[in-house]
Amino acid sequence: MIIKLSSVLSPAFREVHNSIKNGEHNQYVLKGGRGSAKSSFASVEVLLQIVKHPDVHAVVMRKVANTLRTTVFAQYAWAVAALGLQDDFKMTVSPMELVYKKTGQKIMFFGADDPGKIKSIKTAFGYIGILHFEELDQFGGEEEVRSIEQSILRGGEYALEFKTFNPPKTKNNWANKYCLINKPGQLIHHSTYKTTPREWLGERFIDDAEHLKAINPKAYEHEYLGVPVGSGGAVFDNVTVEEITDAQIAAFDRIYNGVDWGFYPDPWAFNRMHYDSARRTLYIFGELTRHRTGNAETARLLRQYGVQDTDLITADSAEPKSVADYRSYGLFCRGAVKGPGSVDYSMKWLQALVRIVIDPVRCPDTAKEFTAYEYDRNKAGEVISGYPDRDNHHIDAVRYGTEPIWKRRGQ
């Protein structure tokens, strides 16, 4: 089967493809907004270079290994099919790799959270000459990336590197600052969905982009155009702390409840919310927080608070026994579905809302968490992507409670 490259490479990357073909650079930093096809381009190019260089192997990296299979590995499986190479590559998930049958060359997939595996990578012949960092901003900083490069790219005449990511919201993120310095042998390229063929994206994608542009231009700039729109380290810049009146609550018709299990030192946290879909505004008007309190007692507290048997409570599924306890007490409780990427997706959904309104009197702990929650920083003081897993119990309860909304939109 003969595949025209123009059918799999977005027009935005034609010059980049020619640059690779002509050997003009050895490192390509591909950043851009959602739907810009940068990861698709990188996966296609890696396959093309494997076929072209019979003694070269490739390694594809993500920060966390358990996200590989449903993200970047699936992306490379798509590239194999798009290039018509299904009969030429063998795909396995344990170990996670693509093997070019003709030569035995491998494309191997690893997470940076297992440094021992990275340092022990061996090839039966040739050398690792291609390295792809997917979601570059999720790594801990330039020092961590450089350490991985030094461990993997050893020897050999040919070397090619890709670094793909969506620019984080804050300008102080290390990956955004990394792109301000053009290094020898490096090409920095920015793309957006506007240069991707419309039929590749589908009308739903375009409609969602235009809708966000109309109601939240700042979020649109960040998500779809890949523009860093924030200057600090705060995760949520759309929080409004203000009174939510009894009259407002009485008029709320879409109520969501979330629970994050805890005992000590982490607290049990409950939140009650209303979502105004027309205005993309989340109102958080209910809160309970307890330490050293068992499931029977927190269930009684929920009843006292006014939670009815028919009110859905979405709770952390990491404790199925606690979910079962609530059900045995007559509460309508289910575990959050979660899944790979659910934390990132739900957090970005919250960040993209026009407003998150929190009543400081009714929900003091929730208001404190949302306003104080910040990105971590590396040793150089640069912001690191990813969401810190601390001081976020009510944030998690809100994520779980709103899962019926953002999970449906993410499918």
C-alpha positions as CSV (number, residue, x, y, z in Angstrom):
1,M,0.0,0.0,0.0
2,I,1.3,3.4,-1.0
3,I,0.4,6.2,1.4
4,K,0.8,9.8,0.5
5,L,2.4,11.7,3.4
6,S,0.2,14.6,2.8
7,S,-2.7,12.5,3.9
8,V,-1.2,11.9,7.4
9,L,0.9,15.0,7.9
10,S,-0.8,18.2,8.8
11,P,0.1,21.2,6.5
12,A,1.5,23.0,9.5
13,F,4.4,20.5,9.6
14,R,5.5,20.4,6.0
15,E,8.5,22.6,6.6
16,V,9.4,20.7,9.8
17,H,9.2,17.4,7.8
18,N,11.5,18.9,5.1
19,S,13.9,20.0,7.8
20,I,14.1,16.5,9.2
21,K,14.5,15.0,5.8
22,N,17.4,17.4,5.0
23,G,19.0,16.8,8.4
24,E,18.9,20.5,9.3
25,H,18.3,20.0,13.1
26,N,18.6,17.2,15.6
27,Q,16.0,18.4,18.1
28,Y,12.5,19.5,17.5
29,V,10.4,21.2,20.2
30,L,6.7,21.0,19.0
31,K,4.3,23.0,21.1
32,G,0.8,24.0,20.5
33,G,-2.9,23.9,21.4
34,R,-5.3,21.1,21.5
35,G,-5.9,19.5,18.1
36,S,-2.7,20.8,16.5
37,A,-1.6,17.3,15.4
38,K,1.9,17.8,16.8
39,S,2.0,14.3,18.5
40,S,0.6,12.7,15.4
41,F,3.4,14.3,13.4
42,A,6.1,13.2,15.8
43,S,4.9,9.6,15.8
44,V,4.8,9.4,12.0
45,E,8.3,10.9,11.8
46,V,9.7,8.5,14.3
47,L,8.4,5.5,12.2
48,L,9.8,7.0,9.0
49,Q,13.2,7.4,10.6
50,I,13.2,3.9,12.0
51,V,12.6,2.5,8.5
52,K,15.3,4.8,7.1
53,H,18.0,4.0,9.6
54,P,18.3,0.2,10.1
55,D,20.7,0.3,13.1
56,V,18.7,2.9,15.1
57,H,16.2,2.3,17.9
58,A,13.8,4.7,19.5
59,V,12.5,5.4,23.0
60,V,9.3,7.3,23.8
61,M,8.9,8.8,27.2
62,R,6.1,10.1,29.4
63,K,6.4,11.2,33.0
64,V,4.2,8.4,34.4
65,A,4.3,4.9,33.0
66,N,0.7,4.0,33.7
67,T,-0.5,6.7,31.2
68,L,1.5,5.2,28.3
69,R,-0.8,2.6,26.9
70,T,-3.9,4.7,26.3
71,T,-2.0,7.8,25.2
72,V,1.3,7.7,23.4
73,F,1.4,4.0,22.6
74,A,-2.1,4.3,21.1
75,Q,-0.8,7.3,19.1
76,Y,2.0,5.2,17.6
77,A,-0.4,2.4,16.9
78,W,-2.4,4.9,14.9
79,A,0.7,6.1,13.0
80,V,1.5,2.5,12.0
81,A,-1.9,2.1,10.6
82,A,-1.9,5.6,9.0
83,L,1.3,4.7,7.1
84,G,0.0,1.3,6.1
85,L,2.7,-0.5,8.0
86,Q,0.5,-2.9,10.0
87,D,2.3,-6.0,8.4
88,D,5.7,-4.5,9.0
89,F,5.5,-3.8,12.8
90,K,4.8,-6.1,15.7
91,M,3.1,-4.4,18.7
92,T,3.2,-5.8,22.2
93,V,2.2,-4.2,25.5
94,S,4.4,-6.4,27.8
95,P,7.0,-5.2,27.1
96,M,5.4,-2.1,25.6
97,E,7.2,-1.8,22.2
98,L,6.9,-1.8,18.5
99,V,9.3,-4.0,16.6
100,Y,10.1,-3.5,12.9
101,K,10.0,-7.1,11.7
102,K,12.5,-6.6,8.8
103,T,15.4,-5.6,11.1
104,G,14.3,-6.1,14.7
105,Q,14.6,-2.4,15.5
106,K,12.5,-1.3,18.4
107,I,10.4,1.6,19.5
108,M,10.3,1.3,23.3
109,F,7.9,3.1,25.7
110,F,8.9,4.1,29.3
111,G,7.8,6.3,32.2
112,A,10.3,8.5,33.9
113,D,8.9,7.3,37.3
114,D,11.0,4.1,36.9
115,P,14.6,5.5,36.5
116,G,16.0,2.0,37.0
117,K,14.4,0.7,33.7
118,I,15.7,3.8,31.8
119,K,19.3,3.2,32.9
120,S,19.2,-0.5,32.1
121,I,17.8,-0.2,28.5
122,K,19.8,-2.6,26.2
123,T,19.5,-3.3,22.5
124,A,20.6,-6.5,20.7
125,F,22.3,-4.4,18.0
126,G,22.8,-0.8,17.0
127,Y,22.0,2.0,19.4
128,I,19.2,4.3,20.6
129,G,19.3,7.3,18.3
130,I,15.7,8.7,18.6
131,L,14.0,10.0,21.7
132,H,10.5,11.4,22.0
133,F,9.3,13.2,25.2
134,E,5.5,13.4,25.1
135,E,3.9,16.0,27.4
136,L,7.3,17.5,28.1
137,D,5.9,20.0,30.6
138,Q,4.9,17.1,32.9
139,F,8.6,16.3,33.6
140,G,10.3,17.8,36.6
141,G,12.3,20.4,34.7
142,E,15.2,20.7,32.3
143,E,17.6,18.9,34.7
144,E,15.5,15.8,34.7
145,V,15.1,15.9,31.0
146,R,18.8,16.3,30.5
147,S,19.5,13.4,32.8
148,I,17.2,11.1,30.7
149,E,18.9,12.3,27.5
150,Q,22.3,11.4,28.9
151,S,21.1,8.0,30.0
152,I,19.5,7.1,26.7
153,L,21.3,8.8,23.8
154,R,24.7,7.2,24.0
155,G,26.9,6.9,20.9
156,G,26.0,6.4,17.3
157,E,26.2,8.9,14.4
158,Y,22.5,9.6,14.1
159,A,20.4,11.4,16.8
160,L,17.0,12.9,16.6
161,E,14.8,14.2,19.4
162,F,11.2,15.3,19.7
163,K,9.7,17.2,22.6
164,T,5.9,17.7,22.3
165,F,3.5,19.4,24.7
166,N,0.7,21.8,25.2
167,P,2.1,25.0,26.8
168,P,1.0,25.2,30.4
169,K,-1.2,28.1,31.5
170,T,1.5,29.9,33.6
171,K,4.3,31.7,31.8
172,N,6.6,30.7,34.6
173,N,6.3,27.0,33.9
174,W,9.8,25.7,33.1
175,A,8.7,24.2,29.7
176,N,7.4,27.6,28.6
177,K,10.7,29.3,29.6
178,Y,12.6,26.5,27.9
179,C,11.1,27.5,24.6
180,L,12.3,31.1,25.0
181,I,15.9,30.0,24.3
182,N,16.8,28.7,20.9
183,K,19.7,26.3,21.2
184,P,22.0,25.1,18.4
185,G,20.5,22.2,16.5
186,Q,17.1,22.9,17.9
187,L,13.9,24.0,16.0
188,I,11.0,25.3,18.0
189,H,7.6,25.1,16.3
190,H,4.1,26.2,17.4
191,S,0.9,24.9,15.9
192,T,-2.8,25.2,16.5
193,Y,-6.0,23.4,15.5
194,K,-6.6,26.1,12.8
195,T,-3.9,24.6,10.6
196,T,-5.2,21.0,11.0
197,P,-7.6,19.9,8.3
198,R,-11.1,20.4,9.5
199,E,-12.2,16.9,8.5
200,W,-9.5,15.4,10.8
201,L,-11.0,17.2,13.8
202,G,-14.7,16.9,13.2
203,E,-17.4,19.4,13.6
204,R,-17.9,18.7,17.3
205,F,-14.3,19.7,18.0
206,I,-14.7,23.0,16.1
207,D,-18.0,23.7,17.8
208,D,-16.5,23.2,21.2
209,A,-13.6,25.5,20.4
210,E,-15.9,28.3,19.2
211,H,-18.2,27.9,22.2
212,L,-15.3,28.2,24.6
213,K,-14.0,31.2,22.6
214,A,-17.3,32.9,23.0
215,I,-17.8,32.3,26.8
216,N,-14.2,32.2,28.1
217,P,-11.7,33.8,25.7
218,K,-8.8,33.3,28.1
219,A,-9.4,29.6,28.5
220,Y,-9.8,29.3,24.7
221,E,-6.4,31.0,24.1
222,H,-4.7,28.6,26.5
223,E,-6.4,25.3,25.5
224,Y,-6.8,25.8,21.7
225,L,-4.2,28.3,20.8
226,G,-1.5,27.1,23.2
227,V,-0.9,30.6,24.7
228,P,0.3,30.8,28.3
229,V,-2.2,33.2,29.8
230,G,-1.2,33.1,33.5
231,S,1.8,34.7,35.2
232,G,1.8,33.1,38.6
233,G,1.7,29.6,40.1
234,A,-2.0,29.5,41.1
235,V,-3.8,26.5,39.6
236,F,-7.2,28.2,39.6
237,D,-7.5,31.8,38.5
238,N,-11.3,31.6,37.9
239,V,-12.4,31.3,41.6
240,T,-14.8,33.9,43.0
241,V,-15.3,33.8,46.8
242,E,-18.6,35.4,47.5
243,E,-21.9,34.7,49.3
244,I,-24.4,32.3,47.8
245,T,-27.8,33.2,49.1
246,D,-30.6,31.0,50.3
247,A,-32.7,32.2,47.4
248,Q,-30.0,31.2,44.9
249,I,-29.7,27.7,46.5
250,A,-33.5,27.3,46.4
251,A,-33.4,27.9,42.7
252,F,-30.6,25.5,41.9
253,D,-31.8,22.5,39.9
254,R,-28.7,20.6,39.0
255,I,-27.2,19.4,42.3
256,Y,-24.0,17.3,42.6
257,N,-22.4,15.7,45.7
258,G,-18.9,14.5,46.1
259,V,-16.9,12.7,48.8
260,D,-13.2,12.2,49.3
261,W,-12.5,9.6,51.9
262,G,-10.2,10.3,54.8
263,F,-9.7,9.7,58.5
264,Y,-6.4,11.1,59.8
265,P,-4.2,13.0,59.0
266,D,-6.2,13.5,55.8
267,P,-9.8,14.5,56.5
268,W,-13.0,13.1,55.1
269,A,-14.4,15.8,52.8
270,F,-17.9,16.4,51.3
271,N,-19.1,19.1,48.9
272,R,-22.4,20.0,47.5
273,M,-22.6,21.9,44.2
274,H,-24.8,23.3,41.4
275,Y,-23.6,23.6,37.8
276,D,-25.0,26.3,35.5
277,S,-24.2,24.9,32.1
278,A,-25.4,27.9,30.2
279,R,-22.9,30.2,32.0
280,R,-20.3,27.5,32.6
281,T,-20.3,28.4,36.3
282,L,-19.9,26.0,39.2
283,Y,-21.4,27.0,42.5
284,I,-20.0,25.3,45.6
285,F,-22.4,26.0,48.5
286,G,-22.1,22.9,50.8
287,E,-19.2,21.5,52.8
288,L,-18.5,19.1,55.6
289,T,-15.0,18.2,56.9
290,R,-14.2,15.7,59.6
291,H,-11.1,13.9,61.1
292,R,-11.1,10.6,62.8
293,T,-14.8,10.0,61.9
294,G,-16.0,6.6,60.7
295,N,-18.4,5.9,57.7
296,A,-21.5,5.4,59.9
297,E,-21.0,8.7,61.5
298,T,-20.3,10.7,58.3
299,A,-23.3,9.0,56.7
300,R,-25.4,10.3,59.7
301,L,-23.9,13.8,59.2
302,L,-24.9,13.7,55.5
303,R,-28.5,12.9,56.5
304,Q,-28.5,15.7,59.0
305,Y,-27.2,18.0,56.3
306,G,-30.2,17.2,54.1
307,V,-28.8,14.5,51.7
308,Q,-31.7,12.3,50.6
309,D,-31.8,8.7,49.5
310,T,-32.2,9.7,45.9
311,D,-29.3,12.2,45.9
312,L,-26.3,10.8,44.0
313,I,-23.0,10.9,45.9
314,T,-19.9,10.3,43.8
315,A,-17.0,9.2,46.0
316,D,-13.4,8.2,45.6
317,S,-13.5,4.6,44.2
318,A,-10.1,3.8,45.9
319,E,-12.2,2.7,48.9
320,P,-14.9,0.3,47.6
321,K,-15.7,-0.8,51.1
322,S,-16.6,2.7,52.1
323,V,-18.8,3.1,49.1
324,A,-20.4,-0.2,50.0
325,D,-20.9,1.0,53.6
326,Y,-22.7,4.1,52.4
327,R,-25.0,1.9,50.2
328,S,-25.8,-0.3,53.2
329,Y,-26.8,2.8,55.1
330,G,-29.3,3.6,52.3
331,L,-27.3,6.4,50.6
332,F,-27.2,6.5,46.8
333,C,-23.4,6.3,46.5
334,R,-21.1,5.2,43.7
335,G,-17.4,5.2,43.1
336,A,-15.9,7.6,40.6
337,V,-14.9,5.9,37.4
338,K,-11.5,7.6,37.2
339,G,-9.2,6.0,34.6
340,P,-5.9,7.2,33.0
341,G,-5.8,10.9,32.5
342,S,-9.0,11.6,34.6
343,V,-7.2,13.8,37.1
344,D,-5.7,16.0,34.3
345,Y,-9.0,16.1,32.4
346,S,-11.1,17.0,35.4
347,M,-8.7,19.6,36.6
348,K,-8.5,21.3,33.2
349,W,-12.3,21.2,33.0
350,L,-12.5,23.1,36.3
351,Q,-9.8,25.5,35.2
352,A,-11.7,26.2,31.9
353,L,-15.0,27.1,33.6
354,V,-15.9,30.8,33.4
355,R,-16.3,30.9,37.2
356,I,-16.1,28.7,40.3
357,V,-18.1,30.5,42.9
358,I,-17.5,29.4,46.5
359,D,-19.4,30.7,49.6
360,P,-16.7,31.4,52.2
361,V,-19.1,31.1,55.2
362,R,-20.7,27.9,54.1
363,C,-17.5,26.4,52.6
364,P,-14.4,27.9,54.4
365,D,-12.2,24.8,53.9
366,T,-13.1,24.6,50.2
367,A,-12.4,28.3,49.6
368,K,-9.1,28.0,51.3
369,E,-8.0,25.0,49.2
370,F,-9.1,26.4,45.9
371,T,-7.5,29.8,46.5
372,A,-4.2,28.5,48.0
373,Y,-3.7,25.6,45.6
374,E,-0.5,26.2,43.5
375,Y,1.7,24.3,41.1
376,D,5.0,22.8,42.4
377,R,8.3,24.4,41.5
378,N,11.6,22.8,40.8
379,K,15.0,23.7,42.4
380,A,15.3,26.7,40.0
381,G,12.0,28.1,41.2
382,E,10.3,27.3,37.9
383,V,6.7,26.1,37.8
384,I,6.2,22.4,37.1
385,S,3.1,21.0,35.4
386,G,1.0,18.5,37.1
387,Y,-1.3,18.8,40.1
388,P,0.2,18.4,43.6
389,D,-1.5,15.6,45.6
390,R,-1.8,17.5,48.9
391,D,-4.1,20.0,50.5
392,N,-6.7,19.1,47.9
393,H,-9.3,17.0,49.7
394,H,-12.3,19.3,48.8
395,I,-10.9,19.8,45.4
396,D,-11.0,16.0,44.9
397,A,-14.5,15.9,46.3
398,V,-15.6,18.5,43.8
399,R,-13.9,16.6,41.0
400,Y,-15.7,13.4,42.0
401,G,-19.0,15.1,42.4
402,T,-18.9,16.7,39.0
403,E,-17.7,13.6,37.2
404,P,-21.1,13.1,35.6
405,I,-20.5,16.4,33.8
406,W,-16.9,16.3,32.7
407,K,-16.8,12.6,32.1
408,R,-19.7,12.9,29.6
409,R,-18.0,15.8,27.9
410,G,-14.7,14.0,27.7
411,Q,-16.0,10.9,25.9
